[in-house]
Amino acid sequence: MSESTSKLVWMMWMETNPKNTPSQTLMEACQYFMNKYGRMPTHARVPINWPDLNGNAPAEMQIERTRNILPHHIHLAADPAGDGEGTNTLGEPI
């Protein structure tokens, strides 16, 4: 885990449709994050065995594969820069 991502607040997403590809799972999770927090996530942690997304992830997203993320789960976070210290566009903490 890098120093810069250790200060973020993470949202966990669990895939409920096993037929989805990893890129579909990531896009669904990003859409939910966007609806909930009012902005796109900039960081994602995925299971270490996730296949390459072949460019199907948002361009500005940093994806980190790690052993401590369970299969069919994604952790998402957004940089607090530009929105205040860790708040979404509604002023709620993230």
Residue pairs with C-beta under 8 A, 6 or more apart in sequence:
1 64
1 66
2 64
5 43
5 45
5 62
5 64
5 77
8 43
8 77
8 78
8 79
8 80
9 77
9 86
9 93
9 94
10 45
10 75
10 76
10 77
11 33
11 36
11 37
11 41
11 75
11 76
11 77
11 94
12 73
12 74
12 75
13 25
13 28
13 29
13 32
13 33
13 73
13 74
13 75
13 76
14 72
14 73
15 25
15 28
15 72
15 73
15 74
18 72
20 28
22 46
22 50
22 51
22 53
23 53
23 54
23 56
23 57
25 72
25 74
26 44
26 46
26 53
26 56
26 57
26 74
27 56
29 41
29 44
29 74
29 76
30 40
30 41
30 58
30 61
30 76
33 40
33 41
33 76
33 78
34 40
34 41
36 88
37 78
37 88
37 89
37 92
37 94
38 88
38 89
38 90
39 78
39 83
39 88
39 89
40 58
40 60
40 61
40 78
41 58
41 61
41 76
41 77
41 78
42 60
42 61
42 62
42 77
42 78
42 79
43 61
43 62
43 64
43 76
43 77
43 78
43 79
44 57
44 61
44 62
44 63
44 64
44 74
44 75
44 76
45 63
45 64
45 65
45 66
45 69
45 74
45 75
46 63
46 64
46 65
46 66
46 69
46 73
46 74
46 75
47 65
47 66
47 69
47 70
47 71
47 72
47 73
48 65
48 66
48 67
48 69
49 65
49 71
50 65
53 63
57 63
69 75
77 94
78 94
80 86
80 87
80 94
83 89
84 91
86 93
86 94
87 93
87 94
88 94
